[in-house]
Amino acid sequence: MANVADIKTKSDDELSTELNNLKREQFNLRFQAATNQLEKPSRVREVRRSIAQIKTLQTERSRSVAAK
C-alpha cells in the first residue's frame, strides 16, 4: 500500500477488498516465514502496518457516522 492519503480516498468497499487481500498476503508471508522461504522479511512489517492503517480508518469512519 502506498500511503495514508491514498487509503483515505478509497471507498468502504475498496478498503474491505484491500483488507482481505492484505490478510491473505499476511497469511502467505507467515507460512513462508515458518518454512524459511521468506524472500523479503520487511514485507511482513509493511503488510501488518497497512492492515492497521485500514482498520483505523474504518473505525474512524464508523464512529463519525455513528456520531451524526
N, C-alpha and C positions, 0 to 999 in steps of 0.2 A: 504494500500500500504506500502511496506517495507521501501525503502529508495530511494534516488535520483539515486544512482548507478544502481539499478535495473530498474528504469524508463528509464534511458539513453540507456540501452541495448535493449529495445523493439523497434520494427519497428513502422512505422507510423500507419499501420492498427491496430496493437495491442494497440497502445496508444488511437486511436479513440474508439475502443471497450471498453477499460478500462474507458475512459472518460464518455461514455454513461452509463456504469454500475454505476459509481460513482454519476452521476447526478440523476439516478433513485433512488439510495440509499439515496441521499440527499433529494429528494422529500419525500420519505417514512419517513425519520427522522423528517422532518418539520411537516409532518402530525401527527406523533406520539407525537411531542412536543406540537402541538396545542390541542391535546386531552388528554394531561397529561399522556401518556402511555410510555414515553421515559425511557428505562431501563439504557442506558449508555450515559449521556449527553456529555461526552468528545468525543464521536464518531462524533458528528456534526462538531467539530473543525477539527478533523483528516481528514474527508471527504472533507471539504472545502479547506484545505491546499493541499491535494492530487490533487484536481481539479486544483488548482492554479499552482502546480508544472508541471502538464501535459501540461497545456495551455502555460506556459512559455517555456517549451522545444519545443513544436510545433512551437511557434513563432520564437525561435532561429533557428530551422531547416529551416523554410520557408525563413527567412532572409538570411541565409547562402547560400541557393540555389539561391535566387534572386540576391545575390551579385556576384555570379560566372558567 
